[in-house]
Structure formats: C-alpha cells, structure tokens
Amino acid sequence: MTGTPTATDHAVIAARADPNTGPPETDEIKELARSGGYTVTGEITQTRTEDPALCLGSGKVDELAQLVSQTESSAVIFDNRLGPYQTFNLGTRLPDGVSVIDRFRLILDIFGQRAQTKTAQLQVELAELRYELPRAEAKVSLAKRDERPGFMGLGEYDDSREQDIKKRISRINEELSQIEADEQQRREQRRESGFDLVALAGYTNAGKSTLLRQLASDLSVDENEDRHPDLDTTAASEDQLFTTLGTTTRRVDMDRRDVLLTDTVGFVSELPHWLVESFKSTLDAVYRADLVLLVVDVSEPIEEIREKLVTCHDTLYERNEAPIVTVLNKIDRLDVSKRERRMDELSALAPNPVTVSALNGNGVEDLLERIDHELPPYERERLILPMTDDTMSLVSWIHDNANVNDVTYGEQVVIDFEARPEIVERSRSRAGTISVTAE
C-alpha cells in the first residue's frame, strides 16, 4: 500500500486513451486524487495504443518525469490499470522516491481511509488482496522465467506470498458470507416488523447521502434515543467521493408506511468485476431492497449522464428484481429552460424520473409520493376480536406495525388497518389464536 497521504503530498496525473475512444478525460481521476488526500500539481495525457512496458510512450514518460521534478511531486497517479512490470519500469524512469499509483490502487487506498465498520474493513482487505494476487503471481512467474531470484532480480522468490493471499481471501470470503447471511436475516426481520426497504444507488458524488438526510431529516441519530434499533450512524453529506463506504440506514417519515432507507457506496467509472464483487455484502442492500432510488447528478454533461445511466441499469437490472426509480438530483444548478431540455435528452433512459434538489429539499415531497406509489401495495384487513388482554396486546402490535384506519371498543374490538402482506398474515394468525382461546 502507498499509505495515507499527508496534506503536503503532491501528485501528477497521467492518463492514456486508445485512439478509437478519443482523448483521455481526467476530471474523475483528479477528483479521486483529491479525495485520497493529494494536491494535483499537473497532468500528462496521451492518445495512443498501450505500451506494454510503460503504458505511455517512452517520450511521454520523459515528459512525465520532467513535470514531476518541476512540481516537486511525490506521486504519479495513472488513470489506467498498470501491470506489475509497467509499475516497475515507470519507477525506474521517474525521480527517486516517487510513488507510481494506478487508478485501482488509488481507489483501494481511499476505501482503506474511509472504512470504519468491520464489514467495510473486510471488504477493503478482500479487494486489496484480489488486486495484489495477480501481481504476486507475476513476480514468481517473471523470476522463474528469468532464472534469477526475485521479481526483476530483487530478492528471493517463492510462492509462499501467493499462497498466503489465496488462504486469506478464502477466510475473508467465509467471514463475509456469514455477515451476508446475518444481514439477510435482519432484512427479513425488518420486513416482518412492517418495514419497507428502500435503497439509494448511483455514482459517487451524485448526492445520495444528502438526499438521505433530506428524506430522514426528522431523525437525529445523535439526539433521538427512540430510533429504530437497526438504524446506523448519520450519513455524511460532503462534496467528495466515497463519503459513504459502508451502509447507513435511516427511517423515513411517511404517513402511511414504515420505511427504512439505506445509503450505500457509490459506483465509480470502469470498476473491474473483482472490485465490485469485493463489495457484494454492501451492495446486497441494493439488490435485496423493495425499491431502488437511482440518484443521478443532472448537472453533469449529458453524455456523461447517459453513460452512467447505462452502466447503472446494467448493474442493477442484472441482479435486482425491485422497481427502480430514477431521481435526477441537483436541479438547483440548472435554470428552468436547461432543466426541461435535460429531461427531454434523458427521456429514453429515464422516462418517468423524479427531479429533486437534495441540497434545498425541492421535489422531496414528490419523491415521497412516488416511493409510496412504487412500493408493494398494502393489504386492508378488518378483524373482530373478543375483548381480552391478548386482544389489547394484538391491537397495540398492529398500531406499531401497520397503518390503522379505525378501532372501536365494546364487547368486541373491531380494528380496520392496512399493512404489508406479511403483517396482515401475522395479525390473522394471532387473531385466530385469540378467538380459539376465547371460545
């Protein structure tokens, strides 16, 4: 690992794109670098086929080394995935002591800085090990091929590190599988308690955490001691990438429903499959929800929005059976005419979106109505029960877990309510027991 950067760590950005894809875009990698704690001092880009030894062309690497020296930078961050051979070669061409970091190493470092919970820490370690495994395999392979000890002749080689990585990956997978099973049990318990489960999804920095705070602004996790016991810590609302690494769940204030809303780690462009799979435990909160809110930063360039929507749809529809509502966020950054034009431009990918400003709360009421409409419909039930202590206990339970329309008390108790099918079924079962006992 490169370690946590200090406030004085400066980095030069390097990016290469294939000729058929156009010139490299560096906005996201620069934002990632800043999120990782680096100050970006310059950039070098090139449009050409990949050089197997250096990623960039040799002349461009000379330019890169000169820029690093001029800016007194301590790191070079590539917006490309570098192989171990390329990383080594680049290190020999740059000034002494300069770190060579590729896109995925940077993302893993940021994850490591933000991981607070045990689950997040395990997922980060798993991703790091999966990143390191092919490099460990390459070191052994290259050393054996060259018939000299160590990677590029640097020390003794054996396959013990490779085997240690594989064993640790296996152990972490077992731990995460148990965590996933426990989380699934908690989700089912929440549903049995009458909660609808809604998840926020989308690219990082789309405003998911800010929207969570708007939808659940009636609750202060630090001050309200009567919160649901499943609720986690407050989601941060900062304008930087990867503010949320694990999951944060809050209760939403709705008249007819009990809803738990979960914020999760955001998607990032061009994440490899192995990295996404490392965070499967966190993403299960999205895949197993009753409704997914796909949050999009509508102020971004239109082509970037389209690309992100396509990627999100591919990711979500592959494993998610719940309905997906597209939420176009940050409308406060667009004037009325541009807002209408943007809606037309996105109509094919987001035919019936909800527009909001998570920053100032505009459109939040419309979003709450849409959530209510899209969630599984409630069933209506009317129970007639004898006046007993068990009946009063059941009535209290229904008040806690359903939307009660009316209750009348006399020789019999008549309660009219609406709830999730699971709650209706449980109330019928308990009512049957009370009736039999009363007879």
Buried (B, 14 or more C-beta within 10 A) or exposed (E): EBEEBEEEBBBBBBBBBEEEEEEBBBEBBBBBBBBBBBBBBBBBBBBEEBBEBBBBBEEBBEBBBEBBEEBEBBBBBBBBBBBBBBBBBBBEBBBEEBBBBBBBBBBBBBBBBBBEBEBBBBBBBBBBBBBBBBBBBBBBBBBEEEEEEBBBEEEEBEBEBBEEBBEBBEEBBEBBEEBBEEBEEEBEEBBBBBBBBBBBBBBBBBBBBBBBBBBBEEBEBEEEEEBBEBBBEBBBBEEBBBBBBBBBBBBBEBEEBBBBBBBBBBBBBEBBEBBBBBBBBBBBBBBBBBBBBBBBBBBBEEEBBBBBBEBBBEBBEEEBEBEBBBBBBBBBBBEEEEBEEBBEBBEEBBEEBBBBBBBEBBBBEEBBEBBBEBBBEBBEBEBEBBEBEBBEEBBEBBEEBBBBEEBEEEEEBEBEBBBBEBBBBBBEEBBEEBBEEEE
